[in-house]
Amino acid sequence: TEDGTCASARLALTGVDRGPVPVPEAGELAGQHPTDTLLDRVAHAAYRRARPVKNAWGYAVNYRVKMTRPYAARGAK
């Protein structure tokens, strides 16, 4: 919104499980100013849900899990 509060928020991860993985904690941002603390909480929740499967394409499994946190925080801003 104009005052910097988040009107609504949804987050889903891809590339870290067999299908999209919703991160319901992103909804905590709704009605709030997105502080570093809130963004860290959402990013940590995303990290906990990342369960990549091995496949023949893309980045290594460990890399995908490691990058879940910074990508989730960036996406939630």
C-alpha positions as CSV (number, residue, x, y, z in Angstrom):
1,T,0.0,0.0,0.0
2,E,1.0,3.6,-0.1
3,D,2.1,3.7,3.5
4,G,4.4,0.7,3.0
5,T,2.3,-2.0,4.6
6,C,1.8,-5.3,2.8
7,A,-1.8,-5.7,1.5
8,S,-1.5,-9.5,1.1
9,A,1.3,-12.1,0.7
10,R,1.5,-15.6,-0.6
11,L,4.7,-17.6,-1.3
12,A,5.2,-21.0,-3.0
13,L,8.5,-22.7,-3.7
14,T,9.4,-24.5,-6.8
15,G,12.4,-26.7,-7.6
16,V,12.6,-27.9,-4.1
17,D,10.0,-30.7,-4.1
18,R,8.0,-32.8,-6.5
19,G,5.5,-29.9,-6.9
20,P,4.9,-26.3,-5.7
21,V,5.3,-26.0,-1.9
22,P,3.2,-23.3,-0.2
23,V,4.7,-21.3,2.6
24,P,1.6,-20.2,4.7
25,E,3.8,-18.1,7.0
26,A,4.1,-15.6,4.2
27,G,0.5,-14.6,5.1
28,E,1.9,-13.1,8.3
29,L,3.2,-10.2,6.2
30,A,-0.4,-9.0,5.4
31,G,-1.2,-5.8,7.1
32,Q,2.4,-5.4,8.3
33,H,5.4,-3.4,7.3
34,P,7.9,-6.0,6.0
35,T,10.6,-5.7,8.6
36,D,13.8,-7.8,8.5
37,T,12.5,-9.9,11.3
38,L,9.3,-10.8,9.5
39,L,11.1,-11.5,6.3
40,D,13.6,-13.7,8.1
41,R,10.7,-15.6,9.7
42,V,9.1,-16.3,6.3
43,A,12.5,-17.2,4.8
44,H,13.2,-19.6,7.6
45,A,9.8,-21.2,7.1
46,A,10.5,-21.6,3.4
47,Y,13.9,-23.2,4.2
48,R,12.3,-25.7,6.5
49,R,9.9,-26.9,3.8
50,A,12.6,-27.3,1.1
51,R,12.9,-31.0,0.3
52,P,14.5,-31.1,-3.2
53,V,14.5,-34.3,-5.2
54,K,17.4,-35.4,-7.3
55,N,16.9,-34.9,-11.0
56,A,19.0,-34.8,-14.1
57,W,18.7,-31.0,-14.6
58,G,19.3,-27.8,-12.8
59,Y,21.3,-27.0,-9.7
60,A,22.5,-29.5,-7.1
61,V,20.1,-30.4,-4.3
62,N,22.3,-28.8,-1.6
63,Y,22.5,-25.6,-3.5
64,R,18.7,-25.4,-4.0
65,V,18.1,-25.9,-0.3
66,K,20.8,-23.3,0.7
67,M,19.3,-20.7,-1.7
68,T,15.7,-21.1,-0.5
69,R,16.3,-18.6,2.4
70,P,17.7,-15.7,0.4
71,Y,15.3,-16.2,-2.5
72,A,12.3,-16.3,-0.2
73,A,13.4,-13.2,1.6
74,R,14.0,-11.4,-1.7
75,G,10.7,-12.5,-3.1
76,A,8.8,-11.4,0.0
77,K,10.1,-7.8,-0.1
